[in-house]
């Protein structure tokens, strides 16, 4: 565990508690980027956590990065902290310079990288890009005609950005790269393993965001059942409501256990299977937890006056990003079948008794 993690968590929590109000989130959903909040995070240096100080980062490890993303989810903070850090992690690991202004990424859209005598030409469309309209650059992955995997960071000033939003009102834009010319030193070749690693990290950011939002959803639900009275007593005293809250608490506890496992182990190595299982758990919990929270709140949870919807809409949005639980479960099932002769070894990551085919 990083020595600075608890200090980082306390500092960011205090900042978001003070600045990330319900009104700020509402304004952000209407298109007003919270510049003051982002500047505060920049001044604290937390927008570069997890990146080597020698490369221009703030130091810390991936566990610190994930812990901060979980806090962002808890406060539904409408800032691209996860995207900015992940974009720069990809640049650092690829040998490219990190950016000191907001950078976002597109890891699942193949961009064409064409070699020319004077450098490179990039063409293609990056869809569903987080915060593109508020960022200055975008880190993109793509391939050459020879099927070599490449990475580059492109200024968004020379791209066309078409505005779109997710269900929560956060920017998820479309970026058109039309014959973007870059110099040789601005493009690097990477291997398949690096691409897979970047995508897994993107998945885990959504796991952390959902874990934080689910924790806050439980707190809001418990508090509401203590305040709302019916037939002369708080609705939290009724057995049916208590049963609902127990299910929500169980889903939240399981999800937080997954998040804490990721935070504690990501620097030693979290496998693709563990990444998939984490996203499956959080996706299922987001579905069940959001439904229960709105049932407990009744109509109040859908009103603008109550903050619940700011968390549940983000849970629904993050759940679908970088692979739904059904898609990841199918992929995991296929890998399980490939290891059917040593299923115990596959589950425990230790050699087991192999089953002979009859």
Buried (B, 14 or more C-beta within 10 A) or exposed (E): EBEBBEEBBEBBBEBBEEBBBEEBBBBBBEEEBBEEBBEBBBEBBBBBBBBBEEBBBBBBBBBBBBBBBBBBBBBBBBBBBBBBBBBBBBBBBBEBEBBEEBBBBBBBBBBBBBBEEEBBBBBBBBBBBBBBBBBBBBBBBBBBEEEEBBBBBBBBEEBEBEEBEBBBBBBBBBBBBEEBEBEEEBBBEBEEEBBEBBBBBBBBBBBBBBBBBBBBBBEBBBEBBEEBEEEEEBBBBBEEBEEBBEEBBEBBBBBBEBBBEBBBBBBEEBEBBBBBBBBBBBBBBBBBBBBBBBBBBEEBBEEEEBBBBBBBBBBBBBBBBBBBBEBBBEBBEEEEEEBEEBBEBBEEEEEBEEEEEE
